[in-house]
Amino acid sequence: MSAPPRSASLRQAQWQPHVLALNAPQGYVPWLTEDGSLTARLKAHSASFRVQCLHQRVERCLSDEAVAIGMHRPGRVWEREVLLRCDNTPAVFAHTVVPMSATAADWPLFSALGERSLGTTLFGDPLVRRGVLEFARLREGHPLARRARAALGPDAPDAHLLYARRCLYQRRRGSLLVTEVFLPAVLELIKTSKNKR
């Protein structure tokens, strides 16, 4: 079988079960592998933290997301995209998809999150079951890399690769897939934290 065209490969991500497969710079690894709440970790590394909601609406999911959330093919989902800002600097671009089949009983707070952190809701709910983390390098042509850069505008990083992780959450009969794209500014948070010690 012939290899996919290069333009197509730039739009795809190979999700891996282990962070070492990314060969990411060492500074990203603690963020990618954080087992607790990413929101809590970001708060601990900054004087101020806020969620900037970019949008929350019905969209078409990516092909690899459809498989992860149990859809036979890409289709309509509830989509939420936010920037997680530390000291007003965007550190993480977060992208969440929820199948349209999910009900308000499955995810009672999702539709009214606004500028609140989804992570705080997920980690504070005993009914939520968390799946395993998966990791990927996103090239410039990947849809999420393009969206992250568009959200940052003129402050977009001059990086050909962005490092991401994703995790599937389940509550009652509902699934929710969260993908977090780590922006280069997150490395400065680690340095700032070390300098404060």
NUVO-716812 format. One line per field, with one value per atom (N, C-alpha, C): atom name; y, z, x; residue number from 1; residue in one letter. Coordinates in nm, 4 decimals. Layout:
! residues N
atomo = CA  ... $
north = Y  ... $
up = Z  ... $
east = X  ... $
num = NUM  ... $
residuo = a  ... $
END
This chain:
! residues 197
atomo = N  CA  C  N  CA  C  N  CA  C  N  CA  C  N  CA  C  N  CA  C  N  CA  C  N  CA  C  N  CA  C  N  CA  C  N  CA  C  N  CA  C  N  CA  C  N  CA  C  N  CA  C  N  CA  C  N  CA  C  N  CA  C  N  CA  C  N  CA  C  N  CA  C  N  CA  C  N  CA  C  N  CA  C  N  CA  C  N  CA  C  N  CA  C  N  CA  C  N  CA  C  N  CA  C  N  CA  C  N  CA  C  N  CA  C  N  CA  C  N  CA  C  N  CA  C  N  CA  C  N  CA  C  N  CA  C  N  CA  C  N  CA  C  N  CA  C  N  CA  C  N  CA  C  N  CA  C  N  CA  C  N  CA  C  N  CA  C  N  CA  C  N  CA  C  N  CA  C  N  CA  C  N  CA  C  N  CA  C  N  CA  C  N  CA  C  N  CA  C  N  CA  C  N  CA  C  N  CA  C  N  CA  C  N  CA  C  N  CA  C  N  CA  C  N  CA  C  N  CA  C  N  CA  C  N  CA  C  N  CA  C  N  CA  C  N  CA  C  N  CA  C  N  CA  C  N  CA  C  N  CA  C  N  CA  C  N  CA  C  N  CA  C  N  CA  C  N  CA  C  N  CA  C  N  CA  C  N  CA  C  N  CA  C  N  CA  C  N  CA  C  N  CA  C  N  CA  C  N  CA  C  N  CA  C  N  CA  C  N  CA  C  N  CA  C  N  CA  C  N  CA  C  N  CA  C  N  CA  C  N  CA  C  N  CA  C  N  CA  C  N  CA  C  N  CA  C  N  CA  C  N  CA  C  N  CA  C  N  CA  C  N  CA  C  N  CA  C  N  CA  C  N  CA  C  N  CA  C  N  CA  C  N  CA  C  N  CA  C  N  CA  C  N  CA  C  N  CA  C  N  CA  C  N  CA  C  N  CA  C  N  CA  C  N  CA  C  N  CA  C  N  CA  C  N  CA  C  N  CA  C  N  CA  C  N  CA  C  N  CA  C  N  CA  C  N  CA  C  N  CA  C  N  CA  C  N  CA  C  N  CA  C  N  CA  C  N  CA  C  N  CA  C  N  CA  C  N  CA  C  N  CA  C  N  CA  C  N  CA  C  N  CA  C  N  CA  C  N  CA  C  N  CA  C  N  CA  C  N  CA  C  N  CA  C  N  CA  C  N  CA  C  N  CA  C  N  CA  C  N  CA  C  N  CA  C  N  CA  C  N  CA  C  N  CA  C  N  CA  C  N  CA  C  N  CA  C  N  CA  C  N  CA  C  N  CA  C  N  CA  C  N  CA  C  N  CA  C  N  CA  C  N  CA  C  N  CA  C  N  CA  C  N  CA  C  N  CA  C  N  CA  C  N  CA  C  N  CA  C  N  CA  C  N  CA  C  N  CA  C  N  CA  C  N  CA  C  N  CA  C  N  CA  C  N  CA  C  N  CA  C  N  CA  C  N  CA  C  N  CA  C  N  CA  C  N  CA  C  N  CA  C  N  CA  C  N  CA  C  N  CA  C  N  CA  C  N  CA  C $
north = -0.1185  0.0000  0.1237  0.2222  0.3418  0.4308  0.5104  0.6015  0.7151  0.7691  0.8811  1.0022  1.0907  1.2131  1.2897  1.3610  1.4347  1.5350  1.6019  1.6996  1.6324  1.5083  1.4351  1.3955  1.3544  1.3122  1.4278  1.5505  1.6659  1.6953  1.6475  1.6727  1.5627  1.4563  1.3437  1.3422  1.2845  1.2665  1.1181  1.0712  0.9332  0.9304  0.8892  0.8882  0.7668  0.7915  0.6883  0.6638  0.5398  0.5092  0.5505  0.5874  0.6243  0.7537  0.8410  0.9730  0.9661  0.8615  0.8511  0.8413  0.7946  0.7819  0.9181  1.0253  1.1584  1.2161  1.1699  1.2308  1.3818  1.4190  1.5609  1.6169  1.7476  1.8102  1.7788  1.7567  1.7090  1.7997  1.9284  2.0208  1.9962  1.9353  1.9077  1.7847  1.6925  1.5617  1.5698  1.6496  1.6549  1.7066  1.7943  1.8450  1.7393  1.6720  1.5696  1.4537  1.4200  1.3007  1.3319  1.4563  1.4940  1.4040  1.3337  1.2365  1.2976  1.4126  1.4775  1.5841  1.6837  1.7915  1.8855  1.9025  1.9963  2.1385  2.1694  2.3011  2.3307  2.2333  2.2528  2.2757  2.2030  2.2197  2.3576  2.4021  2.5343  2.6438  2.6280  2.7259  2.7319  2.6167  2.6107  2.6737  2.6930  2.7483  2.8908  2.9575  3.0946  3.1737  3.3043  3.3907  3.4037  3.3991  3.4069  3.3094  3.2498  3.1503  3.1825  3.1711  3.1854  3.1042  3.0734  3.0010  3.1010  3.1060  3.1903  3.0994  3.1058  3.0208  3.0798  3.0037  3.0478  3.0222  2.9038  2.8730  2.7414  2.7240  2.5982  2.5835  2.4882  2.4794  2.3412  2.3185  2.1933  2.2039  2.1034  2.0972  1.9526  1.9317  1.7969  1.7554  1.6380  1.5932  1.5464  1.5347  1.4823  1.3306  1.2733  1.1297  1.0445  1.0794  0.9977  1.0162  1.1299  1.1513  1.0648  1.0492  0.9673  0.8261  0.7675  0.6331  0.6302  0.7306  0.7330  0.7430  0.8157  0.8340  0.7397  0.6392  0.5330  0.5624  0.6581  0.6863  0.6112  0.5666  0.4891  0.5760  0.7023  0.7961  0.9363  1.0294  1.1661  1.2230  1.2850  1.3416  1.4584  1.5028  1.6196  1.5867  1.6768  1.6646  1.8030  1.8041  1.9292  1.9520  2.0705  2.1013  2.2243  2.2170  2.3305  2.3516  2.4753  2.5078  2.6266  2.6141  2.7197  2.7380  2.8534  2.8756  2.8804  2.8080  2.8140  2.9130  3.0219  3.1323  3.1373  3.1463  3.1639  3.3022  3.3856  3.5238  3.5905  3.5618  3.6144  3.5647  3.4705  3.4130  3.2767  3.2528  3.1220  3.0119  2.9115  2.8001  2.6708  2.6550  2.5315  2.5672  2.5026  2.5082  2.3779  2.3845  2.2631  2.2500  2.1297  2.0991  1.9779  1.9937  1.8873  1.8552  1.7267  1.6851  1.5877  1.6053  1.5206  1.4747  1.3435  1.2967  1.3595  1.3815  1.4387  1.3460  1.2182  1.1218  1.1392  1.2113  1.2331  1.3221  1.2981  1.3740  1.4664  1.5527  1.6428  1.5642  1.4449  1.3606  1.3047  1.2827  1.2316  1.3390  1.4595  1.5705  1.6945  1.6981  1.8030  1.9453  1.9645  2.0996  2.1458  2.0568  2.0894  2.2101  2.2149  2.3204  2.4585  2.4629  2.5919  2.6265  2.5672  2.5900  2.7347  2.7924  2.9285  2.9370  3.0242  3.0436  2.9616  2.8654  2.7782  2.6628  2.6058  2.4969  2.3650  2.2978  2.1645  2.0661  2.0814  1.9892  1.9859  2.1011  2.1069  2.0264  2.0352  1.9600  1.8101  1.7698  1.6274  1.5628  1.6291  1.5685  1.5778  1.6608  1.6727  1.5866  1.5086  1.4277  1.2797  1.2157  1.0738  0.9786  1.0251  0.9386  0.9339  1.0246  1.0317  0.9254  0.8502  0.7504  0.8023  0.8021  0.8548  0.7420  0.7583  0.6596  0.6823  0.6189  0.6318  0.7496  0.8083  0.9181  0.8653  0.9423  0.9164  1.0440  1.0281  1.1408  1.1505  1.2740  1.2923  1.4201  1.4209  1.5434  1.5958  1.7218  1.7822  1.8700  1.8382  1.9192  2.0427  2.1344  2.2628  2.2465  2.1421  2.1238  2.0570  2.0087  1.9412  2.0435  2.0068  2.1025  2.1674  2.0910  2.1499  2.2442  2.2132  2.3037  2.4344  2.4246  2.5450  2.6288  2.5628  2.6355  2.7028  2.6332  2.6924  2.8179  2.8105  2.9271  3.0409  3.0063  3.1091  3.1797  3.1042  3.1631  3.2573  3.2264  3.3094  3.4319  3.4262  3.5397  3.5710  3.6992  3.7375  3.6811  3.6322  3.5741  3.4242  3.3693  3.2258  3.1856  3.0700  3.0273  2.9899  3.0159  2.9793  2.8390  2.7425  2.6040  2.5140  2.4233  2.3347  2.2175  2.1874  2.0785  2.1310  2.0860  2.1110  1.9751  1.9660  1.8384  1.8365  1.7236  1.7148  1.5821  1.5824  1.4583  1.4601  1.3434  1.3365  1.2245  1.2366  1.1377  1.1290  1.0076  0.9837  0.9727  1.0477  1.0425  0.9869  0.9134  0.8583  0.8872  0.9212  0.9442  0.8902  0.7991  0.7271  0.6654  0.7040  0.6462  0.7421  0.8538  0.9549  0.9501  0.9824  0.9925  1.1372  1.1715  1.3072  1.2956  1.3495  1.3395  1.4768  1.4857  1.6117  1.6004  1.6932  1.7022  1.8324  1.8234  1.9412  1.9589  2.0746  2.1067  2.2037  2.1629  2.2427  2.3427  2.4681  2.5755  2.5994  2.6497  2.6685  2.7495  2.8384  2.9199  2.8361  2.7113  2.6268  2.5952  2.5966  2.5708  2.6836  2.8037  2.9174  2.9081  2.8437  2.8260  2.7387  2.6361  2.5485  2.6285  2.7076  2.7869  2.8888  2.9517  3.0489  2.9824  2.8616  2.7911  2.7562  2.7124  2.6765  2.7988  2.9103  3.0313  3.0842  3.0501  3.0981  3.0182  2.9002  2.8158  2.8614 $
up = 0.0000  0.0000  0.0000  -0.0833  -0.0932  0.0279  0.0583  0.1722  0.1406  0.2443  0.2194  0.1716  0.0954  0.0510  0.1701  0.1499  0.2596  0.3225  0.2399  0.2943  0.3872  0.3546  0.4406  0.5710  0.5645  0.6857  0.7833  0.7309  0.8185  0.8952  0.8415  0.9064  1.0052  1.0094  1.0967  1.2163  1.3249  1.4432  1.4762  1.5105  1.5529  1.7057  1.7627  1.9087  1.9658  2.0655  2.1229  2.2693  2.3161  2.4555  2.5559  2.5062  2.5984  2.5530  2.6484  2.6172  2.5512  2.5797  2.5229  2.3707  2.3161  2.1703  2.1009  2.1746  2.1137  2.0946  2.1751  2.1756  2.1985  2.2921  2.3222  2.4075  2.3983  2.4890  2.6343  2.7172  2.8529  2.9332  2.9059  2.9812  2.9661  2.8555  2.8338  2.9093  2.9381  2.9901  3.1190  3.2205  3.3419  3.3160  3.2190  3.1866  3.1130  3.0178  2.9411  3.0286  3.1278  3.2088  3.3400  3.3660  3.4897  3.5098  3.6229  3.6463  3.7168  3.7792  3.8471  3.7583  3.8207  3.7478  3.6869  3.5542  3.4884  3.5353  3.5578  3.6084  3.7397  3.8307  3.9602  3.9429  3.8494  3.8272  3.7692  3.6757  3.6172  3.7226  3.8078  3.9144  4.0083  4.0336  4.1243  4.0649  3.9324  3.8647  3.8156  3.8674  3.8232  3.9334  3.9259  4.0239  3.9953  3.8669  3.8293  3.7161  3.7192  3.6187  3.5740  3.4431  3.3966  3.2699  3.2483  3.1296  3.0333  2.9116  2.8059  2.7103  2.7155  2.6279  2.4873  2.3901  2.2504  2.1850  2.2067  2.1618  2.2221  2.2218  2.2613  2.1724  2.0771  1.9755  1.9100  1.8228  1.7473  1.6280  1.6145  1.5041  1.4596  1.3564  1.3093  1.3733  1.4318  1.4995  1.3986  1.4438  1.3611  1.3489  1.2456  1.2207  1.3351  1.3912  1.5009  1.6294  1.6429  1.7596  1.7506  1.6294  1.6115  1.6643  1.6300  1.6761  1.8285  1.8866  2.0317  2.1101  2.0558  2.1299  2.0833  2.0037  1.9693  1.8532  1.7654  1.6471  1.5278  1.4379  1.3218  1.2201  1.2160  1.1215  1.1813  1.1331  1.1851  1.1681  1.2725  1.2689  1.3649  1.3876  1.4708  1.6183  1.6865  1.8298  1.8937  2.0240  2.0969  2.1111  2.0736  2.0785  2.1658  2.2484  2.3332  2.3166  2.2919  2.2814  2.3713  2.4456  2.5395  2.5370  2.5830  2.6158  2.7676  2.8220  2.9650  2.9823  3.0518  3.0642  3.2035  3.2077  3.3336  3.3305  3.4275  3.4294  3.2947  3.2424  3.1161  2.9908  3.0057  2.8900  2.8578  2.7342  2.6989  2.7137  2.7948  2.8177  2.7545  2.7437  2.6903  2.6068  2.4902  2.4087  2.4332  2.4828  2.5160  2.4257  2.3780  2.2804  2.3336  2.3489  2.4048  2.3087  2.2894  2.2085  2.2886  2.2725  2.3388  2.2337  2.2216  2.1228  2.1457  2.0380  2.0480  2.1237  2.1308  2.2024  2.3540  2.4029  2.5472  2.5944  2.7152  2.7697  2.8817  2.9248  3.0365  3.1643  3.1735  3.2915  3.2897  3.1685  3.1567  3.1972  3.1417  3.1671  3.2069  3.3310  3.3696  3.3666  3.3802  3.3870  3.2576  3.1603  3.0410  2.9656  2.9466  2.8640  2.9283  3.0594  3.1301  3.1885  3.1332  3.1898  3.1749  3.0583  3.0351  3.0506  3.1397  3.1606  3.2787  3.3237  3.4312  3.3735  3.4561  3.4132  3.4065  3.2927  3.2794  3.3704  3.3816  3.4645  3.6088  3.6642  3.8023  3.8178  3.7183  3.7205  3.7112  3.6206  3.5999  3.7226  3.7801  3.8918  4.0235  4.0258  4.1484  4.1498  4.0438  4.0308  4.0485  4.1541  4.1778  4.0731  3.9920  3.8886  3.7616  3.7502  3.6294  3.6323  3.5232  3.5079  3.4025  3.4394  3.3507  3.2780  3.1467  3.0686  3.0760  2.9860  2.9839  2.8968  2.9282  2.8485  2.7189  2.6113  2.4841  2.4443  2.3677  2.3379  2.1877  2.1400  1.9963  1.9723  1.8594  1.8071  1.6982  1.7070  1.6071  1.5154  1.3875  1.2899  1.2544  1.1840  1.1521  1.0821  0.9990  0.9225  0.9978  1.1188  1.1945  1.2337  1.2237  1.2547  1.3927  1.4934  1.6276  1.6403  1.5709  1.5702  1.5016  1.3911  1.3207  1.4069  1.4770  1.5611  1.6789  1.7366  1.8482  1.8021  1.6859  1.6343  1.5991  1.5448  1.5112  1.6375  1.7453  1.8707  1.9303  1.9073  1.9621  1.8755  1.7487  1.6600  1.6404  1.6504  1.6264  1.7309  1.8429  1.9472  1.9284  1.8155  1.7913  1.7914  1.8510  1.8578  1.7211  1.7008  1.5761  1.5935  1.6117  1.6366  1.5330  1.4736  1.3716  1.4336  1.5590  1.6291  1.7587  1.7890  1.9196  1.9828  2.1119  2.1826  2.2537  2.2402  2.2918  2.3631  2.4435  2.5053  2.5003  2.5117  2.5177  2.6121  2.6596  2.7539  2.7372  2.7436  2.7344  2.8753  2.8993  3.0275  3.0044  3.1025  3.0919  3.2201  3.2019  3.3153  3.2765  3.3567  3.3217  3.1836  3.0855  2.9509  2.8546  2.9045  2.8181  2.8119  2.6942  2.6739  2.6465  2.6806  2.6601  2.6380  2.5279  2.4936  2.5051  2.5883  2.6090  2.5486  2.4594  2.4032  2.4496  2.5051  2.5550  2.4754  2.4122  2.3313  2.4121  2.4400  2.5253  2.4406  2.4745  2.4023  2.4616  2.3839  2.4349  2.5641  2.5879  2.7097  2.8362  2.8252  2.9446  3.0012  2.9158  2.9628  3.0527  3.0263  3.1095  3.2481  3.2589  3.3908  3.4800  3.4215  3.5011  3.5486  3.4589  3.4966  3.6065  3.5904  3.6898  3.8249  3.8228  3.9478  4.0157  3.9388  3.9970  4.0531  3.9820  4.0287  4.1578  4.1853  4.3075  4.4294  4.4058  4.5197  4.5841 $
east = 0.0845  0.0000  0.0882  0.0535  0.1363  0.1169  0.2187  0.2126  0.1165  0.0493  -0.0419  0.0353  -0.0287  0.0384  0.0909  0.2007  0.2624  0.1658  0.0843  -0.0107  -0.1102  -0.1508  -0.2436  -0.1762  -0.0493  0.0207  0.0391  0.0498  0.0645  -0.0634  -0.1764  -0.3052  -0.3424  -0.2641  -0.2943  -0.1999  -0.2459  -0.1612  -0.1553  -0.0380  -0.0212  -0.0223  -0.1331  -0.1454  -0.0746  0.0089  0.0954  0.0589  0.0762  0.0421  0.1498  0.2696  0.3772  0.4426  0.4704  0.5249  0.6626  0.7394  0.8741  0.8718  0.7588  0.7481  0.7497  0.7232  0.7213  0.8600  0.9557  1.0886  1.0779  0.9908  0.9670  1.0798  1.1065  1.2030  1.1656  1.2656  1.2424  1.1488  1.1516  1.0686  0.9191  0.8775  0.7348  0.6860  0.7764  0.7353  0.6542  0.6950  0.6123  0.4707  0.4559  0.3230  0.2412  0.3027  0.2321  0.1868  0.2654  0.2371  0.1665  0.1326  0.0632  -0.0586  -0.0622  -0.1681  -0.2889  -0.2683  -0.3791  -0.4411  -0.4992  -0.5647  -0.4609  -0.4665  -0.3761  -0.4055  -0.5318  -0.5693  -0.4981  -0.4976  -0.4324  -0.2835  -0.2216  -0.0776  -0.0469  -0.1286  -0.1077  -0.1259  -0.2233  -0.2460  -0.1256  -0.0649  0.0491  0.1745  0.1752  0.2920  0.2708  0.1685  0.1429  0.0739  0.0864  0.0210  -0.1278  -0.1654  -0.3063  -0.3342  -0.4523  -0.4917  -0.6338  -0.6567  -0.7947  -0.8175  -0.9440  -0.9872  -1.0482  -0.9960  -1.0536  -1.1294  -1.2611  -1.3434  -1.3454  -1.2969  -1.2952  -1.4307  -1.4852  -1.6210  -1.6674  -1.7986  -1.8618  -1.9846  -1.9769  -2.0812  -2.0795  -2.1746  -2.1802  -2.0858  -1.9978  -1.9022  -1.8864  -1.8072  -1.7745  -1.6424  -1.6397  -1.5176  -1.4129  -1.2894  -1.1809  -1.1957  -1.1354  -1.1531  -1.1002  -0.9843  -0.9308  -1.0110  -1.0789  -1.1645  -1.2898  -1.3434  -1.4631  -1.4397  -1.3264  -1.2931  -1.2848  -1.2197  -1.1976  -1.3276  -1.4270  -1.5521  -1.6627  -1.6247  -1.7185  -1.8118  -1.7737  -1.8545  -1.7967  -1.8824  -1.8367  -1.7638  -1.7974  -1.7352  -1.7430  -1.6614  -1.6693  -1.8099  -1.8590  -1.9929  -2.0050  -2.1265  -2.1496  -2.1318  -2.0631  -2.0378  -2.0515  -2.0652  -2.0480  -1.8983  -1.8529  -1.7100  -1.6871  -1.5855  -1.5466  -1.3966  -1.3549  -1.2130  -1.1828  -1.0733  -1.0348  -0.8841  -0.8399  -0.6998  -0.6884  -0.5927  -0.5639  -0.4493  -0.4772  -0.3816  -0.3212  -0.1903  -0.1176  -0.0521  -0.0870  -0.0372  -0.0642  -0.1818  -0.2358  -0.1643  -0.0710  -0.0019  -0.0624  -0.1072  -0.1632  -0.0579  -0.0900  0.0022  -0.0471  -0.1789  -0.2376  -0.3599  -0.3713  -0.4925  -0.5662  -0.6889  -0.7644  -0.8870  -0.9079  -1.0137  -1.0908  -1.2215  -1.3065  -1.4191  -1.4462  -1.5609  -1.6473  -1.7786  -1.8782  -1.9782  -2.0024  -2.1002  -2.2375  -2.3105  -2.4445  -2.5397  -2.5044  -2.5895  -2.5829  -2.4821  -2.4711  -2.5859  -2.6320  -2.7445  -2.6977  -2.7876  -2.7571  -2.7318  -2.7905  -2.7655  -2.6235  -2.5696  -2.4325  -2.3323  -2.3485  -2.2562  -2.3367  -2.3854  -2.4811  -2.4274  -2.2973  -2.2432  -2.1773  -2.1645  -2.0858  -2.1417  -2.2712  -2.3296  -2.3212  -2.2973  -2.2963  -2.1587  -2.0534  -1.9195  -1.8728  -1.8972  -1.8502  -1.6991  -1.6526  -1.5088  -1.4568  -1.5370  -1.4907  -1.4093  -1.3245  -1.2371  -1.3134  -1.3039  -1.3622  -1.2909  -1.1571  -1.0788  -1.1247  -1.1575  -1.2046  -1.3330  -1.4204  -1.5455  -1.5199  -1.4317  -1.4053  -1.3423  -1.2420  -1.1702  -1.2470  -1.3524  -1.4308  -1.5557  -1.5773  -1.6989  -1.6661  -1.7161  -1.6837  -1.7411  -1.8361  -1.8942  -1.8099  -1.7133  -1.6320  -1.5223  -1.5126  -1.4063  -1.3078  -1.1822  -1.0793  -1.0079  -0.9894  -0.9172  -0.7671  -0.6939  -0.5489  -0.5083  -0.3950  -0.3428  -0.2819  -0.2992  -0.2321  -0.1592  -0.0524  0.0356  0.0618  0.0820  0.1084  0.1871  0.2579  0.3192  0.2272  0.1919  0.1050  0.1884  0.1882  0.2599  0.1774  0.2400  0.1758  0.0414  0.0299  -0.0926  -0.2057  -0.1805  -0.2865  -0.3930  -0.5210  -0.6280  -0.6160  -0.5777  -0.5685  -0.4486  -0.3399  -0.2248  -0.2621  -0.3361  -0.3796  -0.4739  -0.5645  -0.6601  -0.5902  -0.4931  -0.4188  -0.3457  -0.2817  -0.2096  -0.3056  -0.4209  -0.5191  -0.5692  -0.5876  -0.6347  -0.5308  -0.4029  -0.2960  -0.2679  -0.3084  -0.2880  -0.1403  -0.1025  0.0380  0.1339  0.0804  0.1662  0.1868  0.1423  0.1562  0.3032  0.3358  0.4760  0.5308  0.6570  0.7238  0.7820  0.6925  0.7341  0.6674  0.7445  0.6903  0.6148  0.6431  0.5745  0.5149  0.3947  0.3348  0.3068  0.3232  0.3073  0.1725  0.1045  -0.0321  -0.0550  -0.1582  -0.2052  -0.3576  -0.4167  -0.5618  -0.6042  -0.7285  -0.7792  -0.9307  -0.9825  -1.1265  -1.1838  -1.2890  -1.3589  -1.4989  -1.5484  -1.6834  -1.7603  -1.8871  -1.9768  -2.1133  -2.1659  -2.2885  -2.2694  -2.3503  -2.3367  -2.2679  -2.2201  -2.1616  -2.0103  -1.9559  -1.8109  -1.7741  -1.6520  -1.6005  -1.4511  -1.4020  -1.2598  -1.1954  -1.0928  -1.0214  -0.8819  -0.8472  -0.7127  -0.6504  -0.5298  -0.4588  -0.3301  -0.3183  -0.2013  -0.1156  0.0079  0.0955  0.1739  0.1589  0.2257  0.3643  0.4596  0.5957  0.6034  0.5075  0.5084  0.5018  0.4528  0.4428  0.5815  0.6834  0.8197  0.8693  0.8251  0.8645  0.8029  0.6871  0.6245  0.7104  0.7705  0.8585  0.9790  1.0379  1.1553  1.1185  1.0031  0.9587  0.9415  0.8803  0.8585  0.9894  1.0871  1.2171  1.2881  1.2758  1.3432  1.2853  1.1582  1.0952  1.1369  1.1902  1.2270  1.3549 $
num = 1  1  1  2  2  2  3  3  3  4  4  4  5  5  5  6  6  6  7  7  7  8  8  8  9  9  9  10  10  10  11  11  11  12  12  12  13  13  13  14  14  14  15  15  15  16  16  16  17  17  17  18  18  18  19  19  19  20  20  20  21  21  21  22  22  22  23  23  23  24  24  24  25  25  25  26  26  26  27  27  27  28  28  28  29  29  29  30  30  30  31  31  31  32  32  32  33  33  33  34  34  34  35  35  35  36  36  36  37  37  37  38  38  38  39  39  39  40  40  40  41  41  41  42  42  42  43  43  43  44  44  44  45  45  45  46  46  46  47  47  47  48  48  48  49  49  49  50  50  50  51  51  51  52  52  52  53  53  53  54  54  54  55  55  55  56  56  56  57  57  57  58  58  58  59  59  59  60  60  60  61  61  61  62  62  62  63  63  63  64  64  64  65  65  65  66  66  66  67  67  67  68  68  68  69  69  69  70  70  70  71  71  71  72  72  72  73  73  73  74  74  74  75  75  75  76  76  76  77  77  77  78  78  78  79  79  79  80  80  80  81  81  81  82  82  82  83  83  83  84  84  84  85  85  85  86  86  86  87  87  87  88  88  88  89  89  89  90  90  90  91  91  91  92  92  92  93  93  93  94  94  94  95  95  95  96  96  96  97  97  97  98  98  98  99  99  99  100  100  100  101  101  101  102  102  102  103  103  103  104  104  104  105  105  105  106  106  106  107  107  107  108  108  108  109  109  109  110  110  110  111  111  111  112  112  112  113  113  113  114  114  114  115  115  115  116  116  116  117  117  117  118  118  118  119  119  119  120  120  120  121  121  121  122  122  122  123  123  123  124  124  124  125  125  125  126  126  126  127  127  127  128  128  128  129  129  129  130  130  130  131  131  131  132  132  132  133  133  133  134  134  134  135  135  135  136  136  136  137  137  137  138  138  138  139  139  139  140  140  140  141  141  141  142  142  142  143  143  143  144  144  144  145  145  145  146  146  146  147  147  147  148  148  148  149  149  149  150  150  150  151  151  151  152  152  152  153  153  153  154  154  154  155  155  155  156  156  156  157  157  157  158  158  158  159  159  159  160  160  160  161  161  161  162  162  162  163  163  163  164  164  164  165  165  165  166  166  166  167  167  167  168  168  168  169  169  169  170  170  170  171  171  171  172  172  172  173  173  173  174  174  174  175  175  175  176  176  176  177  177  177  178  178  178  179  179  179  180  180  180  181  181  181  182  182  182  183  183  183  184  184  184  185  185  185  186  186  186  187  187  187  188  188  188  189  189  189  190  190  190  191  191  191  192  192  192  193  193  193  194  194  194  195  195  195  196  196  196  197  197  197 $
residuo = m  m  m  s  s  s  a  a  a  p  p  p  p  p  p  r  r  r  s  s  s  a  a  a  s  s  s  l  l  l  r  r  r  q  q  q  a  a  a  q  q  q  w  w  w  q  q  q  p  p  p  h  h  h  v  v  v  l  l  l  a  a  a  l  l  l  n  n  n  a  a  a  p  p  p  q  q  q  g  g  g  y  y  y  v  v  v  p  p  p  w  w  w  l  l  l  t  t  t  e  e  e  d  d  d  g  g  g  s  s  s  l  l  l  t  t  t  a  a  a  r  r  r  l  l  l  k  k  k  a  a  a  h  h  h  s  s  s  a  a  a  s  s  s  f  f  f  r  r  r  v  v  v  q  q  q  c  c  c  l  l  l  h  h  h  q  q  q  r  r  r  v  v  v  e  e  e  r  r  r  c  c  c  l  l  l  s  s  s  d  d  d  e  e  e  a  a  a  v  v  v  a  a  a  i  i  i  g  g  g  m  m  m  h  h  h  r  r  r  p  p  p  g  g  g  r  r  r  v  v  v  w  w  w  e  e  e  r  r  r  e  e  e  v  v  v  l  l  l  l  l  l  r  r  r  c  c  c  d  d  d  n  n  n  t  t  t  p  p  p  a  a  a  v  v  v  f  f  f  a  a  a  h  h  h  t  t  t  v  v  v  v  v  v  p  p  p  m  m  m  s  s  s  a  a  a  t  t  t  a  a  a  a  a  a  d  d  d  w  w  w  p  p  p  l  l  l  f  f  f  s  s  s  a  a  a  l  l  l  g  g  g  e  e  e  r  r  r  s  s  s  l  l  l  g  g  g  t  t  t  t  t  t  l  l  l  f  f  f  g  g  g  d  d  d  p  p  p  l  l  l  v  v  v  r  r  r  r  r  r  g  g  g  v  v  v  l  l  l  e  e  e  f  f  f  a  a  a  r  r  r  l  l  l  r  r  r  e  e  e  g  g  g  h  h  h  p  p  p  l  l  l  a  a  a  r  r  r  r  r  r  a  a  a  r  r  r  a  a  a  a  a  a  l  l  l  g  g  g  p  p  p  d  d  d  a  a  a  p  p  p  d  d  d  a  a  a  h  h  h  l  l  l  l  l  l  y  y  y  a  a  a  r  r  r  r  r  r  c  c  c  l  l  l  y  y  y  q  q  q  r  r  r  r  r  r  r  r  r  g  g  g  s  s  s  l  l  l  l  l  l  v  v  v  t  t  t  e  e  e  v  v  v  f  f  f  l  l  l  p  p  p  a  a  a  v  v  v  l  l  l  e  e  e  l  l  l  i  i  i  k  k  k  t  t  t  s  s  s  k  k  k  n  n  n  k  k  k  r  r  r $
END
